[in-house]
Amino acid sequence: MSSDNFTIQEFEPWMKEQILQLTESEYPFMKGWFDKRFAALYENQFQRNRHKIFVAVTENNKITACISFIYWPINFRGEALNSYQMVGLLVDPAARGAGLFRKVLQKMDA
């Protein structure tokens, strides 16, 4: 699968179910509680509008990769830094080897 068949973009609410399904297919032991973890990590009042989730989406709106970060405030020498902690990384097995991880990180850096 070529990485040219994907668009890298920020998370939109319609993507949540696909991210849950991708996670649970990769990590079956998370079935049934990952939706609670998702809510706790990204939908809580502190993280809302601060977290960062980037996805690779096919032309058919299929999520094939996801990397997520939560806001992780750090103070350095009295200055608050705008910092993040990566908490999730998934690539659909069918899309591995297409350079998606690198492309998602490049989008995040931009």
N, C-alpha and C positions, 0 to 999 in steps of 0.2 A: 504494500500500500504506500503510495507516494505521499509525502507531507504536503504536496501541492493541492491535494484534495480536501484540505481542511482550512477553516478560518479559526484564528485564535481570537477569543473575545472574553470580556468579563462576564461573570455569572449574571443570569437573569432568572427570575423565579420559576419560569417554566422548565428550567433545567434540573431542578431539585430531584424530581422522581427518577430521572435517568442517572443522576449521580448516585442516588441511593441504590439503584439496581446494579450499577457498575461496581460499587463498593461491595455489595452483598454477594455478587457473583465471584469477585476476587477473594473475598474474605467471608466465607459462609458462616463462620462463628459470630459475625456481627449482625446476622439476620435478626430482625425483631427489635434491636436496640440502637442501630445506627441512626435511625431517624431522630431518636431522643438526643443522641450525641451531636448530630447536625444542629438541632435546635439550640442545644446548650453552647456549642462553639460559635455559631454564626448569627443566631437570631435573638440572642439576649440583648438587653438594653445597652450594655457597655460596648459590645462588638458591633451592633447594628450601625451600618454606614461607615464602619472602620475596617472590617475584615476585607480580605482580597481573595477572590476565587477567579481563576482563569481557566478556560476550557478550550479544547479543540473540538470543533463542530464540523460535521460533514455537510455537504450540500443538502442532504435529506434530514438535517437537524438532529443527527445522532451524535451524542457526546462520546468522544473516543479517548479523551484525556482530560485530567483535572488536576490542578495544583492549588492548594489553599493555604492561606496564611491568616493568623489572627493578629490583631494589634497587640503588641507586647511592649508597653511603655517602659523605657529605661531612662534613668537619670544618670548623666555623666558629668561630673564636676559641676553639679547644680543645674545643668541644662537638660531639659526633657528632650529625648531623641524620638523621632518618628520611626519606631522600629517594629518589626514583625517577626513572628515565629511560624515556621512552616509546620502545619499539622496534618497535611494530607497530600498524597501524590498517587495518582492512578493513571494507567494507560491500558486501554483495552488490548487483550492479547493479540487480536487481529491487526492492531495498528502499531505494534512494537517494531522498532527498527526503522521507523519513518522519520526520526528526528523531532518528534513532537515535544519531548521534554525540553530540548534546547529552544525550540520555537516559542513555547509557552513562557520560558524564563526570559527570553528576549522581549516578549510583549510586556511582561511584568516590569522589566527594567525601563522600558519606554515610558 
